[in-house]
């Protein structure tokens, strides 16, 4: 599985919005995933339920708006990056919206390491902080 840049205008449909806050303090590393509801594939972050909030049945515009508000809570938030998540057949199965931070805060803008693994109709999502950033916290 891989991610690739996407223009926001291409994102259409109804989504379950998965808001991942992680175990880190002050909303560092919050990330949002838009899981398409019109496919048979379910995205599942590998984390305890208390690190997640899921909102179902959102139109694309509402999901994007809520995702941006969620990931922008940290005081060093600079901007966001959205990417299309594709399966092995190049089909879009969802989207990720990740925060980019002021480089002076963590030494890098993008401090997340996110990987995906598909098994049958599930996509397992693994989110971790860059190890050099995690040591600073």
Backbone as a chain_set.jsonl record, in Angstrom:
{"seq": "XXXXXXXXXXXXXXXXXXXXXXXXXXXXXXXXXXXXXXXXXXXXXXXXXXXXXXXXXXXXXXXXXXXXXXXXXXXXXXXXXXXXXXXXXXXXXXXXXXXXXXXXXXXXXXXXXXXXXXXXXXXXXXXXXXXXXXXXX", "coords": {"N": [[0.847, -1.167, 0.0], [0.37, 2.283, -0.605], [0.833, 5.867, -0.399], [-0.189, 8.852, -2.068], [0.1, 12.153, -3.455], [-2.78, 14.247, -3.55], [-5.325, 16.215, -4.992], [-7.504, 18.271, -3.226], [-9.991, 18.777, -4.321], [-10.627, 16.466, -5.66], [-11.614, 14.707, -3.823], [-14.392, 13.061, -2.976], [-17.632, 11.933, -1.896], [-18.927, 9.827, 0.767], [-17.764, 9.503, 4.063], [-16.202, 7.735, 6.791], [-14.791, 9.309, 9.449], [-11.766, 9.012, 10.938], [-10.24, 9.843, 13.799], [-7.174, 10.13, 15.127], [-5.415, 10.39, 18.037], [-3.313, 9.453, 19.495], [-0.797, 8.42, 21.963], [0.745, 10.54, 22.778], [1.762, 13.656, 24.328], [-0.077, 16.814, 24.422], [-1.416, 16.814, 21.911], [0.42, 16.2, 19.922], [1.293, 14.776, 16.9], [-1.272, 14.098, 16.099], [-3.536, 12.738, 13.774], [-5.652, 12.378, 10.908], [-7.905, 10.163, 9.309], [-9.69, 9.433, 6.411], [-12.08, 7.252, 5.71], [-13.482, 5.558, 3.121], [-16.93, 5.044, 2.752], [-18.308, 3.689, 0.828], [-17.099, 1.419, -0.03], [-15.924, -1.97, 0.486], [-13.905, -2.095, 2.242], [-12.338, -1.693, 5.352], [-10.774, 0.658, 7.386], [-8.439, 0.445, 10.019], [-6.907, 1.725, 12.682], [-4.034, 0.641, 14.463], [-4.206, 0.64, 17.584], [-5.108, 1.425, 21.0], [-8.617, 1.846, 21.758], [-9.16, 4.246, 23.139], [-7.509, 6.132, 22.046], [-8.718, 6.969, 19.792], [-11.303, 8.538, 17.83], [-14.257, 8.092, 16.111], [-16.201, 9.274, 13.507], [-19.031, 8.789, 11.722], [-20.51, 8.734, 8.402], [-20.024, 11.231, 7.09], [-20.058, 13.846, 4.709], [-17.659, 14.581, 2.13], [-16.628, 17.286, 2.223], [-17.344, 18.109, 4.845], [-16.001, 16.165, 6.353], [-13.326, 16.753, 5.717], [-13.114, 19.342, 6.766], [-13.543, 18.899, 9.54], [-11.392, 17.187, 10.022], [-9.154, 18.849, 9.523], [-9.497, 20.776, 11.567], [-9.113, 19.134, 13.777], [-6.426, 18.125, 13.559], [-4.951, 20.433, 13.754], [-4.506, 21.413, 16.309], [-2.169, 21.661, 17.872], [0.277, 23.946, 19.136], [2.463, 24.43, 17.475], [1.639, 23.824, 14.957], [1.75, 24.109, 11.457], [0.802, 23.646, 8.798], [-1.268, 21.467, 6.765], [-1.112, 18.193, 5.24], [-2.503, 16.311, 2.716], [-3.149, 13.049, 1.58], [-3.776, 10.465, -0.8], [-4.705, 7.165, -0.123], [-3.779, 4.201, -1.507], [-4.596, 0.934, -2.71], [-3.119, -2.283, -3.58], [-3.913, -2.46, -6.181], [-4.001, 0.062, -7.16], [-6.285, 1.466, -6.444], [-8.185, 3.974, -4.851], [-8.595, 3.878, -1.445], [-9.013, 5.395, 0.714], [-8.103, 8.348, 2.621], [-5.43, 10.231, 4.081], [-4.862, 12.781, 6.448], [-2.365, 14.683, 7.546], [-0.53, 16.494, 10.07], [1.731, 19.23, 9.577], [4.514, 20.627, 11.07], [6.058, 23.55, 12.618], [9.365, 23.784, 11.725], [11.332, 24.482, 13.499], [10.478, 23.624, 15.966], [10.439, 20.739, 16.221], [12.525, 19.902, 14.656], [11.907, 18.956, 12.207], [9.359, 19.12, 9.681], [7.45, 17.142, 9.095], [6.644, 14.753, 11.236], [5.697, 12.229, 11.557], [5.507, 8.696, 11.182], [3.844, 6.708, 9.188], [2.334, 3.699, 8.374], [0.806, 1.194, 6.29], [-1.089, -1.801, 6.083], [-2.628, -4.23, 4.248], [-5.064, -6.651, 4.8], [-7.135, -8.986, 3.707], [-10.287, -7.567, 3.776], [-9.557, -5.459, 5.368], [-7.647, -2.678, 6.44], [-4.841, -2.243, 8.164], [-3.552, 0.285, 10.171], [-0.607, 1.806, 11.106], [0.782, 4.035, 13.3], [3.406, 6.097, 14.228], [5.65, 8.206, 16.024], [8.461, 9.959, 14.685], [11.489, 8.569, 15.722], [13.541, 10.293, 16.746], [12.123, 12.581, 17.425], [10.348, 11.556, 19.298], [12.075, 10.949, 21.409], [12.6, 13.48, 22.367], [10.308, 14.261, 23.647]], "CA": [[0.0, 0.0, 0.0], [1.149, 3.509, -0.654], [0.094, 7.121, -0.427], [0.249, 9.769, -3.107], [-0.53, 13.46, -3.374], [-4.109, 14.339, -4.132], [-5.961, 17.527, -4.932], [-8.677, 18.167, -2.357], [-11.2, 18.795, -5.147], [-10.885, 15.098, -6.116], [-12.162, 13.916, -2.722], [-15.848, 13.107, -3.01], [-18.284, 10.765, -1.339], [-19.269, 9.79, 2.187], [-16.621, 8.925, 4.762], [-16.04, 7.646, 8.246], [-13.611, 10.085, 9.819], [-11.05, 8.389, 12.057], [-9.372, 10.847, 14.416], [-6.172, 9.437, 15.933], [-4.659, 11.352, 18.849], [-2.091, 8.811, 19.972], [-0.476, 8.511, 23.387], [1.707, 11.606, 23.013], [1.175, 14.821, 24.99], [-0.396, 18.063, 23.724], [-1.901, 16.582, 20.548], [1.499, 15.988, 18.958], [1.099, 13.584, 16.091], [-2.652, 13.798, 15.741], [-3.707, 12.521, 12.339], [-7.023, 12.01, 10.565], [-8.058, 9.268, 8.169], [-11.014, 9.416, 5.808], [-12.339, 5.895, 5.234], [-14.626, 5.545, 2.205], [-18.009, 4.179, 3.211], [-18.931, 2.988, -0.29], [-16.332, 0.23, -0.408], [-16.004, -3.038, 1.483], [-12.647, -2.092, 2.987], [-12.411, -0.936, 6.592], [-9.481, 1.092, 7.909], [-8.395, 0.236, 11.463], [-5.614, 2.037, 13.314], [-3.561, -0.312, 15.457], [-4.06, 1.429, 18.799], [-6.267, 1.285, 21.891], [-9.781, 2.653, 21.37], [-9.183, 5.57, 23.75], [-6.727, 7.045, 21.207], [-9.484, 7.187, 18.575], [-12.697, 8.956, 17.77], [-14.732, 7.815, 14.761], [-17.45, 9.936, 13.145], [-19.469, 8.119, 10.493], [-21.514, 9.355, 7.552], [-19.727, 12.631, 6.768], [-19.741, 14.221, 3.334], [-16.231, 14.876, 1.991], [-16.303, 18.639, 2.704], [-17.437, 18.117, 6.303], [-14.918, 15.333, 6.885], [-12.072, 17.51, 5.579], [-13.156, 20.463, 7.703], [-13.347, 18.355, 10.889], [-10.028, 16.656, 10.09], [-8.229, 19.991, 9.64], [-9.642, 21.339, 12.917], [-8.558, 18.181, 14.735], [-4.963, 18.004, 13.511], [-4.297, 21.741, 13.896], [-4.602, 21.857, 17.708], [-0.865, 21.9, 18.501], [0.725, 25.336, 18.949], [3.474, 24.499, 16.412], [1.041, 23.421, 13.68], [2.006, 25.055, 10.372], [-0.138, 23.362, 7.719], [-1.611, 20.043, 6.673], [-0.846, 17.504, 3.982], [-3.473, 15.24, 2.498], [-2.68, 12.064, 0.608], [-4.672, 9.367, -1.141], [-4.202, 5.842, 0.23], [-4.168, 3.283, -2.576], [-4.301, -0.479, -2.484], [-2.183, -2.883, -4.532], [-4.457, -2.317, -7.534], [-4.042, 1.512, -7.421], [-7.609, 2.01, -6.135], [-8.231, 4.812, -3.651], [-9.396, 3.269, -0.38], [-9.207, 6.408, 1.734], [-7.189, 9.485, 2.616], [-4.861, 10.622, 5.367], [-4.51, 14.184, 6.608], [-1.374, 14.743, 8.621], [-0.048, 17.847, 10.368], [3.118, 19.63, 9.374], [4.823, 21.532, 12.176], [7.182, 24.465, 12.456], [10.584, 22.974, 11.757], [12.134, 24.858, 14.664], [9.975, 22.946, 17.166], [10.811, 19.324, 16.293], [13.642, 19.619, 13.768], [11.344, 18.523, 10.925], [7.941, 19.46, 9.531], [6.663, 15.914, 9.118], [7.244, 13.96, 12.315], [4.982, 10.962, 11.678], [5.814, 7.535, 10.356], [2.574, 5.999, 9.061], [2.396, 2.604, 7.404], [-0.464, 0.514, 6.059], [-0.992, -3.205, 5.692], [-3.947, -4.748, 3.917], [-5.338, -8.076, 4.981], [-8.524, -9.181, 3.262], [-11.013, -6.302, 3.622], [-9.136, -4.537, 6.425], [-6.353, -2.011, 6.313], [-4.268, -1.903, 9.465], [-2.778, 1.522, 10.115], [0.373, 1.918, 12.187], [1.245, 5.417, 13.418], [4.39, 6.33, 15.277], [6.451, 9.415, 15.869], [9.864, 9.794, 14.336], [12.182, 8.267, 16.982], [14.277, 11.447, 17.285], [11.119, 13.46, 18.03], [9.815, 10.878, 20.487], [13.049, 11.091, 22.501], [12.526, 14.852, 22.874], [9.071, 14.5, 24.407]], "C": [[0.894, 1.231, 0.0], [0.227, 4.713, -0.59], [0.657, 7.981, -1.547], [-0.522, 11.077, -2.974], [-1.878, 13.438, -4.073], [-4.584, 15.777, -4.017], [-7.264, 17.368, -4.147], [-9.97, 18.123, -3.174], [-11.564, 17.402, -5.667], [-11.588, 14.247, -5.06], [-13.671, 14.111, -2.667], [-16.397, 11.838, -2.371], [-18.607, 10.935, 0.128], [-18.193, 8.982, 2.898], [-16.906, 8.712, 6.241], [-14.737, 8.374, 8.543], [-13.003, 9.46, 11.067], [-10.042, 9.402, 12.576], [-8.46, 10.14, 15.412], [-5.372, 10.477, 16.705], [-3.39, 10.756, 19.412], [-1.823, 9.054, 21.44], [0.438, 9.688, 23.742], [1.033, 12.848, 23.583], [0.853, 15.955, 24.023], [-0.775, 17.886, 22.262], [-0.79, 16.5, 19.511], [1.188, 14.716, 18.191], [-0.341, 13.203, 15.838], [-2.747, 13.675, 14.23], [-5.138, 12.064, 12.091], [-7.021, 11.138, 9.315], [-9.502, 9.325, 7.692], [-11.193, 8.056, 5.151], [-13.603, 5.918, 4.374], [-15.692, 4.588, 2.734], [-18.64, 3.379, 2.084], [-18.107, 1.803, -0.796], [-16.437, -0.805, 0.714], [-14.77, -3.086, 2.375], [-12.77, -1.181, 4.208], [-11.009, -0.614, 7.082], [-9.517, 1.005, 9.43], [-7.013, 0.593, 12.006], [-5.291, 1.018, 14.398], [-3.215, 0.474, 16.717], [-5.241, 1.15, 19.719], [-7.387, 2.252, 21.49], [-9.774, 4.057, 21.967], [-8.31, 6.577, 23.009], [-7.493, 7.461, 19.952], [-10.841, 7.809, 18.838], [-13.107, 8.733, 16.322], [-16.088, 8.486, 14.576], [-17.86, 9.382, 11.786], [-20.445, 8.999, 9.697], [-21.277, 10.813, 7.204], [-19.481, 12.799, 5.274], [-18.282, 14.669, 3.299], [-15.864, 16.244, 2.558], [-16.334, 18.723, 4.227], [-16.307, 17.311, 6.929], [-13.586, 16.074, 6.822], [-12.0, 18.665, 6.571], [-12.89, 19.985, 9.137], [-11.915, 17.829, 11.065], [-9.021, 17.775, 10.286], [-8.299, 20.604, 11.037], [-8.984, 20.432, 13.954], [-7.03, 18.176, 14.729], [-4.242, 19.322, 13.762], [-4.265, 22.263, 15.329], [-3.266, 22.193, 18.363], [-0.373, 23.311, 18.179], [1.771, 25.495, 17.848], [2.951, 24.031, 15.055], [1.286, 24.512, 12.639], [1.011, 24.892, 9.229], [-0.453, 21.874, 7.722], [-1.21, 19.51, 5.308], [-1.859, 16.378, 3.869], [-2.948, 14.333, 1.389], [-3.746, 10.998, 0.408], [-3.979, 8.068, -0.755], [-4.708, 4.875, -0.835], [-3.786, 1.853, -2.217], [-3.35, -0.991, -3.561], [-2.641, -2.771, -5.978], [-4.641, -0.851, -7.922], [-5.422, 2.12, -7.206], [-7.523, 2.832, -4.863], [-9.143, 4.153, -2.621], [-9.664, 4.246, 0.749], [-8.153, 7.492, 1.605], [-6.623, 9.683, 4.016], [-4.605, 12.118, 5.335], [-3.593, 14.264, 7.816], [-0.937, 16.181, 8.845], [1.406, 18.029, 9.957], [3.384, 20.726, 10.402], [5.917, 22.516, 11.799], [8.461, 23.66, 12.637], [11.428, 23.282, 12.99], [11.689, 24.137, 15.936], [10.525, 21.528, 17.3], [12.0, 18.956, 15.414], [13.204, 19.118, 12.402], [9.885, 18.94, 10.879], [7.061, 18.234, 9.714], [7.306, 14.967, 10.119], [6.599, 12.585, 12.475], [5.506, 9.907, 10.711], [4.535, 6.7, 10.332], [2.741, 4.907, 8.016], [1.054, 1.876, 7.399], [-0.195, -0.923, 5.647], [-2.403, -3.709, 5.439], [-3.993, -6.243, 4.155], [-6.837, -8.259, 4.741], [-9.192, -7.82, 3.059], [-10.696, -5.302, 4.727], [-7.793, -3.93, 6.064], [-5.917, -1.636, 7.719], [-3.384, -0.676, 9.287], [-1.877, 1.574, 11.343], [0.927, 3.341, 12.175], [2.261, 5.485, 14.539], [5.095, 7.646, 14.995], [7.84, 9.048, 15.39], [10.623, 9.572, 15.648], [12.945, 9.452, 17.56], [13.332, 12.441, 17.938], [10.601, 12.851, 19.312], [10.758, 10.998, 21.669], [12.993, 12.481, 23.128], [11.327, 15.096, 23.781], [9.175, 14.048, 25.828]], "O": [[2.007, 1.223, 0.526], [-0.992, 4.594, -0.711], [1.822, 7.856, -1.925], [-1.639, 11.112, -2.456], [-2.087, 12.715, -5.047], [-4.272, 16.468, -3.047], [-8.029, 16.433, -4.385], [-10.942, 17.494, -2.755], [-12.704, 17.183, -6.075], [-12.104, 13.175, -5.376], [-14.159, 15.196, -2.35], [-15.724, 10.809, -2.313], [-18.567, 12.042, 0.665], [-17.762, 7.932, 2.421], [-17.724, 9.401, 6.851], [-13.701, 8.078, 7.946], [-13.642, 9.389, 12.117], [-9.102, 9.772, 11.872], [-8.926, 9.614, 16.423], [-4.729, 11.341, 16.111], [-2.473, 11.493, 19.774], [-2.543, 9.811, 22.09], [0.859, 9.815, 24.892], [-0.154, 13.067, 23.341], [1.434, 16.047, 22.943], [-0.467, 18.756, 21.447], [-1.045, 16.714, 18.325], [0.855, 13.692, 18.788], [-0.61, 12.084, 15.401], [-2.106, 14.428, 13.496], [-5.759, 11.44, 12.951], [-6.238, 11.352, 8.389], [-10.428, 9.269, 8.5], [-10.538, 7.746, 4.156], [-14.678, 6.263, 4.864], [-15.388, 3.458, 3.117], [-19.432, 2.475, 2.348], [-18.387, 1.253, -1.861], [-16.99, -0.517, 1.775], [-14.61, -4.011, 3.172], [-13.243, -0.049, 4.11], [-10.158, -1.498, 7.183], [-10.485, 1.428, 10.062], [-6.056, -0.156, 11.81], [-6.166, 0.592, 15.151], [-2.08, 0.916, 16.895], [-6.279, 0.679, 19.254], [-7.132, 3.331, 20.955], [-10.327, 4.976, 21.364], [-8.364, 7.768, 23.314], [-6.974, 8.223, 19.137], [-11.441, 7.638, 19.899], [-12.392, 9.136, 15.405], [-17.005, 8.296, 15.376], [-17.115, 9.498, 10.813], [-21.108, 9.879, 10.246], [-22.237, 11.565, 7.036], [-18.783, 11.997, 4.654], [-17.734, 15.089, 4.318], [-14.888, 16.357, 3.3], [-15.455, 19.335, 4.834], [-15.721, 17.732, 7.926], [-12.804, 16.027, 7.772], [-10.945, 18.932, 7.146], [-12.104, 20.596, 9.861], [-11.307, 18.004, 12.12], [-8.128, 17.665, 11.126], [-7.264, 20.917, 11.626], [-8.368, 20.917, 14.903], [-6.409, 18.219, 15.792], [-3.028, 19.322, 13.964], [-4.018, 23.451, 15.54], [-3.243, 22.95, 19.332], [-0.586, 23.809, 17.073], [1.949, 26.599, 17.335], [3.725, 23.861, 14.113], [1.058, 25.692, 12.902], [0.443, 25.872, 8.746], [0.03, 21.121, 8.567], [-0.999, 20.263, 4.357], [-2.049, 15.595, 4.8], [-2.381, 14.795, 0.398], [-4.51, 10.673, 1.317], [-2.793, 7.891, -1.032], [-5.914, 4.745, -1.043], [-2.8, 1.6, -1.524], [-2.838, -0.21, -4.362], [-1.847, -2.965, -6.899], [-5.343, -0.543, -8.886], [-5.703, 3.194, -7.738], [-6.863, 2.432, -3.904], [-10.317, 3.9, -2.89], [-10.457, 3.957, 1.645], [-7.412, 7.553, 0.624], [-7.263, 9.343, 5.011], [-4.182, 12.661, 4.315], [-3.982, 13.959, 8.943], [-0.968, 16.995, 7.922], [2.2, 17.089, 9.991], [2.575, 21.637, 10.577], [6.612, 22.344, 10.797], [8.601, 22.93, 13.618], [12.163, 22.417, 13.467], [12.46, 24.052, 16.892], [11.021, 21.151, 18.363], [12.438, 17.806, 15.427], [14.04, 18.88, 11.531], [9.247, 19.097, 11.92], [6.046, 18.287, 10.409], [8.391, 14.44, 9.873], [6.913, 11.856, 13.415], [5.891, 10.203, 9.58], [4.181, 6.064, 11.325], [3.226, 5.157, 6.912], [0.283, 1.934, 8.357], [0.782, -1.224, 4.962], [-3.268, -3.624, 6.31], [-3.094, -6.99, 3.768], [-7.675, -7.747, 5.483], [-8.719, -7.01, 2.263], [-11.487, -4.396, 4.99], [-6.93, -4.575, 5.469], [-6.549, -0.812, 8.38], [-2.57, -0.612, 8.366], [-2.335, 1.407, 12.473], [1.472, 3.796, 11.169], [2.025, 5.003, 15.647], [5.123, 8.126, 13.862], [8.333, 7.953, 15.66], [10.417, 10.324, 16.601], [12.988, 9.598, 18.781], [13.707, 13.086, 18.917], [10.431, 13.551, 20.31], [10.311, 11.134, 22.808], [13.311, 12.636, 24.308], [11.329, 16.026, 24.588], [8.218, 14.182, 26.591]]}, "num_chains": 1, "name": "protein.A"}
